[in-house]
Amino acid sequence: MSNWLAGAEAVLDPSVLILTVLGILLGVVIGAMPGLSATVGIAVFLPFTFTLDPLPGLVLLLGIYNGACYAGSIPAILLRTPGTPASAATVLDGYPMTRNGQAGKALSVSLVASVVGGLLATVMLIVSAPAVAEVALQFGPAEYFALAVLALTIIASLGEGALAKGVISAALGVLIAMVGLDGISGAQRFTFGIQQLSGGIELIALLVGLFGAAEALFQIEHMHKESKAASMGSFRLKGKDLRRMSPTTVGSGVLGFFIGALPGVGGDIGGYVAYNETRRFARHDREKFGHGDSRGVAAAESANNSAQVGGLVPTLTLGIPGNTAAAVLIGALLVQGLRPGPQLFASNPELVYGSFIAILAGFVVLLFVGSLGIRAWAQVIRIPPALLWPIVLILSIVGSYAVRTNPFDVVVMLAAGVLGYFMLKGGFPIAPLLIGVIVGPLAEDNFRLAMIQYGGSFSWMLDPLPFVLLVLSAASLFFSLWRSNKARRKAAADAQKIDQP
């Protein structure tokens, strides 16, 4: 109880309350702009939190984290263009509702489902996170190595491209993390005689480049898509609408949380899974889905917001990013001198429990912000791309320099931006690279510590928990390889049918 009191006292500070509201507002604006995901928003605004204490800075980023996830549904519904990857499933019924003259209703359903899903997930986070952290305190080097390998294989196998591209991206991230001093021996690695690299690649500059600058460069090249007006219709939800969507919203919220709690699984997967399950259980009117059924919007939005919160479970309790945006949050904590993991609950309880309370308050704020501004959101997405993306690029340069006022960080950011741009062009997912940068050192250091602890023997891999985790890692890769081969064979068969006269 003392931890909760300390957290509540910290959150009631006026500056924290103001930053909670500001974070939600920034998140909504960022998520409403196609292409500006929560990850991009957090990466761009991250440098501006370094002058703040850890809790106010984290609260601001959590507001962006959750606000952007909701707001990604706005362009998804109005323009058939998801504002964030997590809103991809919302398009399936959200845009048809707009074409049917029900855009206002779709936006209202999205807001209610997002808030309900987020609040449900936050309660489950509060209940489960301390218990997971308690178990994690018993982990040794062997368990942490196996857990890190599982996180790497899951995110690589869930890459947007082929499995091989996901693995290559993750391996590149691990290599980037190895630049600088060896954490155990102190030897220089991959510095190529450049003194500025002796301390390693600056994480914030790398994040801003990979997500902010890379996305700006990519979007500047494709600035041909213009916004178009949408028929809004009524924004009011009647009692029968709420009753109809309630079971879907609650069920999808619970499902989304457990999916999001899996390391490396994002809200986009949670949204699709919940949408498919909702459609599958709608036996009598299944054909309505895809043609403007509000339950499809409710399922996708409740699940993706819930999955976003669920991703904080492995992030805070194990130091393993639950999703790409959560990996950037880990970077924010590391810069503040804090290491996410079970020790964080013991050493900084006011930060952890204050964050939980701030997330709950943030979703309440989101409900009011969304209700007051729902009619204005369509105007936000009409900002000309020719103005939007150059501003993002400028903010990326300023932000990367502001961290340490070091011009070399700008060079790193621009190099990372070019790398991210070519990865996007080539279909290589960026998420595995980022997870590799964050999790790679955890895997390497704990592997070497386990080998030292066991006197050079690999027998620790046969201990129950490491063995199970390593088997799951291999299974995730084999399953992804099988799924990839099956999809390739199906595509080849379909192409052969088309070629036949």
Long-range contacts (C-beta under 8 A, 24 or more apart in sequence): 3-349, 3-350, 3-352, 3-353, 4-353, 4-357, 6-349, 6-350, 6-353, 6-354, 7-349, 7-350, 7-351, 7-352, 7-353, 7-354, 7-355, 7-356, 7-357, 8-353, 8-354, 8-357, 9-350, 10-55, 10-350, 10-351, 10-354, 11-55, 11-59, 11-354, 11-357, 11-358, 11-361, 13-56, 15-56, 16-55, 16-56, 16-59, 16-354, 16-358, 17-361, 19-52, 19-56, 19-59, 19-60, 19-63, 20-59, 20-60, 20-63, 20-358, 20-361, 20-362, 20-365, 21-63, 21-365, 21-369, 22-60, 22-63, 23-59, 23-60, 23-61, 23-62, 23-63, 23-64, 23-65, 23-67, 23-362, 24-63, 24-66, 24-67, 24-362, 24-365, 24-366, 24-369, 25-63, 25-67, 25-369, 26-60, 26-63, 26-64, 26-67, 27-63, 27-64, 27-65, 27-66, 27-67, 27-68, 27-69, 27-70, 27-71, 28-67, 28-68, 28-70, 28-71, 28-366, 28-369, 28-370, 28-373, 28-377, 29-71, 29-380, 30-64, 30-67, 30-68, 30-71, 31-67, 31-68, 31-69, 31-70, 31-71, 31-72, 31-74, 31-83, 31-84, 31-87, 32-71, 32-72, 32-74, 32-75, 32-83, 32-377, 32-380, 32-381, 33-75, 33-83, 33-380, 33-381, 33-383, 33-388, 34-75, 34-79, 34-81, 34-82, 34-83, 34-225, 34-381, 35-83, 35-215, 35-219, 36-68, 36-83, 36-84, 36-215, 36-388, 36-392, 37-68, 37-72, 37-83, 37-84, 37-85, 37-86, 37-211, 37-215, 37-325, 38-64, 38-65, 38-68, 38-69, 38-72, 38-84, 38-86, 38-308, 38-325, 39-211, 39-324, 39-325, 39-328, 40-211, 40-212, 40-215, 40-392, 41-68, 42-325, 42-328, 42-329, 42-332, 43-204, 43-207, 43-208, 43-210, 43-211, 43-212, 43-328, 44-208, 44-211, 44-212, 44-392, 44-395, 44-396, 44-399, 45-399, 46-204, 46-207, 46-208, 46-328, 46-331, 46-332, 46-399, 47-204, 47-208, 47-399, 47-400, 47-402, 47-403, 48-399, 48-402, 49-332, 50-335, 50-336, 50-402, 50-403, 54-333, 54-336, 54-338, 54-348, 54-351, 55-350, 55-351, 55-354, 55-355, 55-358, 57-332, 57-336, 58-329, 58-332, 58-333, 58-351, 58-355, 59-354, 59-355, 59-358, 59-362, 61-328, 61-329, 61-332, 62-329, 62-355, 62-358, 62-359, 62-362, 63-358, 63-362, 63-365, 65-308, 65-325, 65-326, 65-329, 66-118, 66-305, 66-308, 66-309, 66-359, 66-362, 66-363, 66-366, 67-362, 67-366, 67-369, 69-114, 69-267, 69-304, 69-305, 69-308, 70-110, 70-111, 70-114, 70-115, 70-118, 70-301, 70-305, 70-366, 70-370, 71-377, 73-107, 73-110, 73-114, 73-297, 73-300, 73-301, 74-107, 74-110, 74-377, 74-378, 74-380, 74-381, 75-381, 77-103, 77-106, 77-107, 77-110, 77-230, 77-297, 78-103, 78-230, 78-378, 78-381, 79-227, 79-228, 79-230, 79-381, 81-225, 83-381, 84-267, 85-266, 85-267, 85-268, 86-266, 86-267, 86-268, 86-270, 86-271, 86-304, 86-305, 86-307, 86-308, 87-268, 87-271, 87-300, 87-301, 87-304, 88-268, 88-271, 88-272, 89-268, 89-271, 89-272, 89-274, 89-275, 89-296, 89-299, 89-300, 89-303, 89-304, 90-271, 90-297, 90-300, 90-301, 90-304, 92-275, 92-289, 92-290, 92-296, 92-300, 93-289, 93-290, 93-291, 93-292, 93-293, 93-294, 93-295, 93-296, 93-297, 93-300, 94-296, 94-297, 94-300, 96-290, 96-291, 96-292, 97-292, 97-294, 97-297, 98-230, 98-231, 99-292, 100-292, 101-231, 101-233, 102-233, 102-234, 102-292, 102-294, 103-230, 103-231, 103-232, 103-233, 104-232, 104-233, 104-234, 104-235, 104-236, 104-374, 104-375, 105-233, 105-234, 105-235, 105-236, 105-237, 105-241, 105-294, 106-294, 106-297, 107-232, 107-235, 107-374, 107-377, 108-235, 108-236, 108-237, 108-374, 109-237, 109-241, 109-245, 109-294, 109-297, 109-298, 109-301, 110-297, 110-298, 110-301, 111-366, 111-367, 111-370, 111-371, 111-374, 112-237, 112-242, 112-245, 112-249, 112-298, 113-245, 113-249, 113-252, 113-297, 113-298, 113-299, 113-301, 113-302, 113-305, 114-301, 114-302, 114-305, 114-366, 114-370, 115-305, 115-363, 115-364, 115-366, 115-367, 115-370, 116-249, 116-250, 116-253, 116-302, 117-249, 117-252, 117-253, 117-256, 117-301, 117-302, 117-303, 117-304, 117-305, 117-306, 118-305, 118-306, 118-308, 118-309, 118-359, 118-363, 118-366, 119-360, 119-363, 120-250, 120-253, 120-254, 120-257, 120-302, 120-306, 121-253, 121-256, 121-257, 121-260, 121-305, 121-306, 121-307, 121-308, 121-309, 121-310, 122-309, 122-356, 122-359, 122-360, 122-363, 124-254, 124-257, 124-310, 125-257, 125-309, 125-310, 125-312, 125-313, 125-356, 125-359, 126-356, 128-261, 128-313, 129-312, 129-313, 129-316, 129-317, 129-345, 129-352, 129-356, 130-345, 132-313, 132-314, 132-317, 132-318, 133-316, 133-317, 133-341, 133-342, 133-344, 133-345, 134-342, 136-317, 136-318, 136-341, 136-342, 137-342, 137-343, 139-342, 140-450, 140-453, 141-445, 141-446, 141-447, 141-449, 141-450, 141-453, 142-446, 142-450, 142-453, 142-460, 142-461, 142-463, 142-465, 142-466, 143-465, 143-466, 143-469, 144-442, 144-446, 145-442, 145-443, 145-446, 145-447, 145-450, 145-466, 146-461, 146-465, 146-466, 146-467, 146-469, 146-470, 146-473, 147-263, 147-318, 147-320, 147-469, 148-320, 148-439, 148-440, 148-442, 148-443, 148-446, 149-443, 149-469, 149-470, 149-473, 150-263, 150-469, 150-470, 150-472, 150-473, 150-476, 151-263, 151-264, 151-314, 151-320, 151-321, 151-435, 151-439, 152-432, 152-435, 152-436, 152-439, 152-440, 152-443, 152-473, 153-473, 153-474, 153-476, 153-477, 154-262, 154-263, 154-264, 154-265, 154-473, 154-476, 155-263, 155-264, 155-431, 155-432, 155-435, 156-432, 156-477, 156-480, 157-476, 157-477, 157-479, 157-480, 158-264, 158-265, 158-269, 158-480, 159-428, 159-429, 159-431, 159-432, 160-427, 160-429, 160-431, 161-427, 161-428, 161-429, 162-427, 162-484, 163-477, 163-480, 163-481, 163-484, 165-426, 165-427, 165-428, 165-429, 166-429, 166-432, 166-480, 167-432, 168-428, 169-423, 169-428, 169-429, 169-430, 169-431, 169-432, 169-433, 169-436, 170-432, 170-433, 170-435, 170-436, 171-436, 172-433, 172-436, 173-432, 173-433, 173-434, 173-435, 173-436, 173-437, 173-438, 173-440, 174-436, 174-437, 174-440, 174-443, 174-444, 175-436, 176-201, 176-206, 176-433, 176-436, 176-437, 177-201, 177-436, 177-437, 177-438, 177-440, 177-441, 177-444, 178-440, 178-441, 178-444, 183-441, 183-444, 183-445, 184-445, 184-448, 184-449, 196-406, 196-408, 201-412, 201-437, 202-400, 202-403, 202-404, 202-406, 202-408, 202-409, 202-412, 203-331, 203-334, 203-335, 203-437, 204-331, 204-335, 204-399, 204-400, 204-403, 204-409, 205-400, 205-403, 205-409, 205-410, 205-412, 205-413, 205-416, 206-412, 206-413, 206-416, 206-437, 207-328, 207-331, 207-416, 207-434, 208-396, 208-399, 208-400, 208-413, 208-416, 209-396, 209-400, 209-412, 209-413, 209-414, 209-415, 209-416, 209-417, 209-419, 209-420, 210-416, 210-417, 210-419, 210-420, 210-430, 210-433, 210-434, 211-328, 211-420, 211-430, 212-392, 212-393, 212-395, 212-396, 212-399, 212-417, 213-392, 213-393, 213-396, 213-397, 213-413, 213-414, 213-416, 213-417, 213-420, 213-421, 214-416, 214-417, 214-418, 214-419, 214-420, 214-421, 214-423, 214-424, 214-430, 215-389, 215-392, 215-420, 215-424, 216-389, 216-390, 216-392, 216-393, 216-396, 216-417, 217-393, 217-417, 217-418, 217-420, 217-421, 218-421, 218-424, 218-425, 219-385, 219-388, 219-389, 220-385, 220-389, 220-390, 220-393, 223-385, 223-386, 223-389, 225-385, 227-381, 227-382, 229-378, 230-378, 232-375, 232-378, 235-374, 235-375, 241-294, 244-294, 244-295, 245-294, 245-295, 245-298, 248-278, 248-295, 248-298, 248-299, 248-302, 249-298, 249-299, 249-302, 250-302, 251-277, 251-278, 252-277, 252-278, 252-298, 252-299, 252-300, 252-302, 252-303, 252-306, 253-302, 253-303, 253-305, 253-306, 254-306, 255-303, 255-306, 256-302, 256-303, 256-304, 256-305, 256-306, 256-307, 256-310, 257-306, 257-307, 257-309, 257-310, 258-310, 259-303, 259-307, 259-310, 260-306, 260-307, 260-308, 260-309, 260-310, 260-311, 260-313, 260-322, 260-323, 261-310, 261-311, 261-313, 261-314, 261-322, 262-314, 262-322, 263-314, 263-318, 263-320, 263-321, 263-322, 264-321, 264-322, 264-323, 264-431, 264-435, 265-307, 265-311, 265-322, 265-323, 266-307, 266-311, 266-323, 266-324, 266-431, 267-303, 267-304, 267-305, 267-307, 267-308, 267-311, 267-323, 268-304, 269-307, 270-303, 270-304, 270-306, 270-307, 270-310, 271-299, 271-300, 271-301, 271-303, 271-304, 271-307, 272-300, 273-303, 274-299, 274-300, 274-302, 274-303, 275-299, 275-300, 275-303, 309-359, 315-340, 316-340, 316-344, 316-345, 316-352, 316-355, 317-341, 317-342, 317-345, 318-342, 319-442, 320-439, 320-442, 321-434, 321-435, 321-438, 321-439, 323-431, 324-430, 324-431, 324-434, 324-435, 327-434, 327-435, 327-438, 328-434, 330-438, 331-438, 335-403
